[in-house]
Every structure is written in structure tokens, then in C-alpha cells.
Amino acid sequence: MFAASGARVVLAVRDEGRGREAAAAMSGTVEVRRLDLADLASVRAFADGVTEPVDILVNNAGIMMPPMTRTADGFESQIGVNHLGHFALTNLLLPRVRGRVVTISSNAHRVGSIDFGDLNWERRPYRAMAAYARSKLANLLFTSELQRRLTEVGSPVLATAAHPGLAATSLLRNNGQRRVLDRALRAVTDLVTQSVEDGALPTLYAAVADVPGGAYAGPSGFLEGRGAPKLVGRSARARDTELARRLWAVSEELTGVTFPRRRLEGVPRTEAEA
């Protein structure tokens, strides 16, 4: 939708072949670059290759309820890809961002919790849904703390978040790894989900609508499953400012990437881009 409206779009993808296929189906100016959020070395390499200003950064990569796996850096895969990879990418690119950072969460955040004693599921038996919900809660905590920091340094950049409701994307499938669950999900998909295009509307809303920093967009229909986008609420945990600050500190420690305060504080946007 961005490309069709005249924007230059960079697709950051793990599989460049599939990325080129997606780009070929899009109108407008679309470029494909490799990025693996499950590998911080790849995140750094991608960020180093971005030399132009970024108007809108959309953190929409995600994995949902896979079997227990770990990233190249040893993180549980869902917190590693869905949160820590985006955390590192955003902070590395932030001096070049001049508009918004949009991060995709989920209604699953409402049942999520952050266990700092076992963030990467090294002590307790792994529970895929709980790990997913944790990562989606982390997305909203990240957004609120990022906005607080941007406001603190006087940056015009806004941090917003969105969730697609129930959209008929490949995220609802599990590539045959759990065939019974996969068949059940497919059976109800057409009944309760909205199209991929409609599922993208909250992201577009969070990216371009007149909304405040920290805003969270989602569908307006029943249980926020489908419908036109609007601003929606979030759980009490997702509004916990101390939890957000603590998660930020832990994320900096785990990734080795920090908020680029000195490059943003009191620096005119034209200089920050240099």
C-alpha cells in the first residue's frame, strides 16, 4: 500500500528469493534487502547498509508459537525475533528515522507476562503460547518506553504500535509442524478472520494517521478481531512504566545496543541524518 501510494519501500527479509517474489507483485519502487532478526550480526549489517533517511520504520516481522528454538545469539526465538531483534534494529536506525517507528503487537499481549528471572525459557518448561504473549507484551512496553525517551530528548519522531486483529496470514499456519492444530486453524480462518489487506490497515493507521506518540491501533469490530482501524486499549501490564524501563535496560544488556541519546538530544534533524 505504501509503494502503490508513491513511497519508496525497502523490504527487509530473511529469504531474499521470497522477498523478490513479493516485490514483483507490488507496484511502485520496492527494494529487497536481507535482514535476519534472529541474528544480531545480520541486524547490525543491515543497519550499517542504511545510509538514507527513513521516514517510517515498521517493525512487523514475527514468529508465532514455534517449537522451542533459539536464535544465533541464544535467545528464545520468539522474544529474540519479535522483540530483541526489533529493539536492536530500531535503536541502530533511530538517528536516521525522521517520522515514526511502528511496532506490531497482538491481542495476545493481554495474557503475557515478563519473567526477568527466565526471560529466555532456560529454567522452566517451554510454553509456546506463553512465550508468544510475552513477546507481544514486550512490543508494547518497548513502544511506550521508546516514546518516553524520544520525548525526553526533544525528538519529533513518534513511536506507535498496532495489531492486525485476526488476519488470514501465514502466521496462523505452522508449516505442517503441528498438523492437527494447523488443520483446525485453517478450518476457522475463513469464518473469523479478515483479509491480509484489511489486517494491514491498523499498521497504516499507526503509521500515517494523526495520533499521539505511544498510540496503539487495532480493528474496531467485535473483540478487535476485524473491522476499520481505530485507537484501542491495552492491558495494565502494558501500561506499567517501571516494567517498560526495566525491560529496556535488560534489552540493552542482552543486545549490546543502546538508545542513541547523544545523536538525538538537541540535534537538528538535518544534522542527525548526517
N, C-alpha and C positions, 0 to 999 in steps of 0.2 A: 504493500500500500504506500509506503514511503517512496519507493522508487517510481511507482506509477504517478506520483504527485510531483515528480521532478527532483527529488532528493538523490544525492549520491549515496549509495548504500554499500557498506562493507559487511559481507557475511563472514563471520569468524567461525570456522567449522573444524571439527576433528577429522572428518572424512572429506578430503578435497574433491573427490570424484562426485560424491552425493551433493556437495556444495555447488559444484559447477552445473549439475543437473537442475538444482533448484534455481540457480541464477538464470539458466537458459529459459526457464518458464516465466521469468519476470520481465516486465517492461522497464525501460529506463536504464540508468547507469548503475550496474551492480558489479562489485569486485569480490573475489573469493580469496580469503587468507586463512592459513592454518592456525588453529588455536586448540590446544587440549587443556581444558581446565583441571584435568586430573593430574597435571604435571606442572609444577610451578616454574620449571625451566622453560616450558613452552609458553607459559603466561608472560614471563619476562621477555622472551624473544619476540612475541607478538607485540607487546607494548613498545619495545625498542624500535620496531618497524613502523610505528605510527608517528609520522612526523608532521602531519597536517592537523588543523583544529578539528575537534569533534563537537558537533552541535548537540547530538543526543546519543548517549550510550545506553543501550538496552541490554540488561543482564537477564537473558531469557533462557540460557542453556539449563538443562536439568535432567536428572535421572530420578526414577520413581520405583521404589521398593524392589531393587535387585537383590539377588543373594549376597551374602557378605563378601565384599571385596574391598581392597584398599587401593588408594591412589599411589602414584610413583613416589610420593613423599610420606607414605604410611598412614594417611588419614582414612577413616571410614569413608567409603566412596560418596555417600550422599551429602554428608557435611562437607566433604572435600570439594566436590564439584559444585553443589548448589550454593554453598556459602563461601568457603575459604578461597576457592578459585576466583569467584566474582569479587571478593573482598580485595584480593591482591591485584586483580586486573584494574578495578576501579581506582585504587589509590595510585597505581603506576601511571594511569592515563589522566588522572584528575587535572594536572596542570594544563592539559590541552583541551579539556572539556569546557565549553562556554555556554551550554544550555541546561540540559537535565541529565540526571542519571536515573533510569527507571529499572527497578528490580522486581522480578516476577516471584510472587509468593503463592499461597494457596489457602483455601479454607481449612486445610489440614493443620494449619498453624495453631488453630484453636485447641487442639489436643496435644500440642507439642510442649516440651519442657527442655530446659538446658541443664544437663548434669555436668558441671565442670570437673567433677572427680573422675568422669569416664566419658568425656566428650566423643571419643573415637571408638567406643564399644570394645575396650580391651579387657574389661573386668566382668561385665555382665553378659549373659546370653544375648545374642543379637536378635533384635526385633525390627524387621524391615519397615513396617508402617511407623513405628515409634521414631526410627531414625529419619524417615522422610519428614514427619511432622516437626521434628527438631530442626531440620534444615530449613523448613519453610518459616518457622518462628524466627530463626536466625536471620532470614532475609528481611523481615520487618524490623527487627531490632537494629540491624545494620543500617537500614534506611533512616530510622529516626536519629541514630547517633551520627550518621553522616550529615544529616541536615543540621543537627546541633553544631557540629564542627564547622560546617560551611558558613552558617550564620555568625558564629563566633569570630571568624576571620574576615567577615565582610564580603564573602564571595557571592556573586549574583547567581551562581549555579543552584538549581533546585534538585533535591533528592525526593523521588516519589516511588510508589510501588503499585502493583496491580496484580489481580488474579483473573484467570480466564473463565472461572466457573467450571462447568463440565463441558469441555470441548472435545470433539472427536479427533484427537491427535494420536500419534503413535505412542505417546507416553502412557496411554491406557492399555497398551499391549506389552507383552513381556517376551517377545521373540521366541515363544514356544518353551521357555524355561519352566513355566508353571502352566501346563496346558489346560488343566481344569479351570483355574482362575481366568486364564486368557479367554476361554470359550464363554465363560459366564459374563465377563466384561463385554465381549463383543455382542452378546445376546441383548444386553440392555442399552448398548451405546446409542442406537438409533432412536430409542424411546425417550431418553433423558438428557442427551447432550445436544449442544448446538454445533454449528459448523465451525471449522477451523477459522474461517474468515470472521465470523461473529465472535469467536473466542479471542481474537486479536484486538477487538475494539477497546476493551479496558486498557490494554497496553498503549494504544494510540491516544486514548483519553488522557492517561497519565503523562504521556509524552508532550502533548501539544495544547491541552485544554487549560483554561485559566483556573489553576488550582494552586493551593498553598504548598510550600515545602513540607514534606512529610506526608502528603496526601496518599490515600490508598483507594484505588478504584477497582470495581468489580461489576458484574452483571446486576441488573435491578430486579430481576424476577425472583420467583419463589426460592428461598434459601440461597439466593445469589448463584443459582445454577446456570441461568441463561437470561438473556434479555439485554436491553440497551445499557451501556455503561453509566455508572454514577459513582460518587464517593461512598465508600462503605466503612463499617466499623471494624474493629479488631479486638482480640482478646485482651484481658487485663495484663497478662504476661507480656504481650507485645507492646504495651504502653509503659512498661517498667523501665524508667530511665537508668536506674542503677544497674539493672540486668544488662541493658544495652551497652553501658560503659564498660562493664566487666567483660562482656563478650568481645568488645572491640579490643581491649587490652590483650586478651587471650589470643585473638586472631592475629594481632600484630606479632606476638611471640611465636606463634606456630608458623606463620608465613614468612617472617622476616621483612614484611612490608609495612611501612608506617604512613600515617596521614601526612601529605606534603605541605605542612603548615608554612614553612619558610618560603615556599614558592607561591603560596596563595595569599598570605597575610599582607595586606596593604599594598599589593602589587596590581597595577592596572592590567586589565585583561590582555591588552596587546603585548605587554612585557611578559606576562605569564606564559603566553604562547611561544615566545621566542626560545 
